[in-house]
Amino acid sequence: MGERFETKTVHIGHEPLRQVTSKSTPIYQTSVFAFQGLEEVEQFYTGHGEYLYTRNGNPNQTELANAITKLEQAEDGVSAASGMGAIMAGVLAVVKPGDHILASHEIYGGTYALLDKELSRLGIELECINLNELTSLDGHIRPNTRLFYMETITNPLLTVADMPGWVQQAKQAGLTVMIDNTFATPYLVQPLTLGADLVVHSATKYIGGHSDATAGVLVGKKELVQRAREIVVNYGASLSPFEAWITSRGLKTLALRMERQCDNAREVAAFLREHPAVGRVYYPSEADVHFFARKKQGAMLSFCLADESRIYDFYRKLDWIKFAPSLAGVETSVSHPVTTSHRAFSEEQRLASGITMGLVRLSVGIEAVEDIVAELDRALS
Ligand SMILES: Cc1ncc(COP(=O)(O)O)c(C=O)c1O
């Protein structure tokens, strides 16, 4: 090490602690990795070394991707800077210009914006179909259709389509199947075991669980994930080490949180159904989730106010339940799809999908359910 003060301040604290075995994973907050010599860097490029530059890979990204790979029973996985980054990488790993995507018409507004607005510029066509009305994909599959895309539990109307049936039809037609499993999580269902090829998560939601990180993960068939990994690197959509670390930490309590949140949501749904100020309640039935590994109906629900004109009043009256256009944190929160997540939809699309001004989306947290009910009752009355 150099002897001068200026040199020492730069290098003195940097002793790699190779012998230390910490109980929790350290944050590898580094943009690049150092090498012993040219031979070692050569090993990276010939596929024998793991880390070179954080955009290409980092131990914290790997930790998160590996965990979801195992929980979803996948062959491989890659993390990304957001759920949208993971969706983009997964979709582009499958389609090329001239191809056609068949997607459920009930998808997250951001996903629709990506598939419709951005991918159309690359010459990729999109057709959205109503899985609640159709029984068959016949008549919708074209010679250039490559990808079938749907959500396990849809955002924001919580519809659970017969995923095993749709996956089977799409696979028989030779399509690649990609499922957004954000709302269900692998705790409730693992779509790859039902025949899907790729599963994507906005890990910003239940995987992280604390509304403090933005992250995405894509898992599935090895060759597709390998291509998606290249796309994440080349498009610069890699996850930061800190975001990966805090998301992995949140993941440890996924089972506990889901169990509690699902049980709370069930009681809240029963309460809302009886409330005179509430119209329709959107919440999956037990029959809907027949193919789930755990017979829980998720922790999200939506409802319409009986009198739509009271919508501003409702949000104003809420006290500790926050209006936040995201979901799945440990705190109960509400969102308003028309003005937030589903802005990308035209009015016609929104109305066709039942996304009205009076629709409230509720993400049920881990609090005492009696308090959640009392707070909603106050704002509704
Ligand atoms: C179902 C679903 N998929 C994907 C996304 C996008 O995830 P992110 O915001 O992490 O990019 C969201 C975001 O709300 C979502 O609800």
The ligand as a Gaussian input file, in Angstrom:
#p B3LYP/6-31G(d) Opt

LIG

0 1
 C      -49.527000      -7.599000     -11.425000
 C      -48.388000      -6.661000     -11.633000
 N      -47.407000      -7.006000     -12.483000
 C      -46.347000      -6.193000     -12.708000
 C      -46.237000      -4.969000     -12.096000
 C      -45.054000      -4.077000     -12.376000
 O      -44.149000      -4.173000     -11.333000
 P      -43.105000      -3.000000     -10.933000
 O      -43.908000      -1.835000     -10.471000
 O      -42.256000      -3.638000      -9.885000
 O      -42.342000      -2.679000     -12.176000
 C      -47.242000      -4.563000     -11.194000
 C      -47.148000      -3.262000     -10.519000
 O      -48.069000      -2.815000      -9.863000
 C      -48.341000      -5.425000     -10.972000
 O      -49.338000      -5.089000     -10.135000

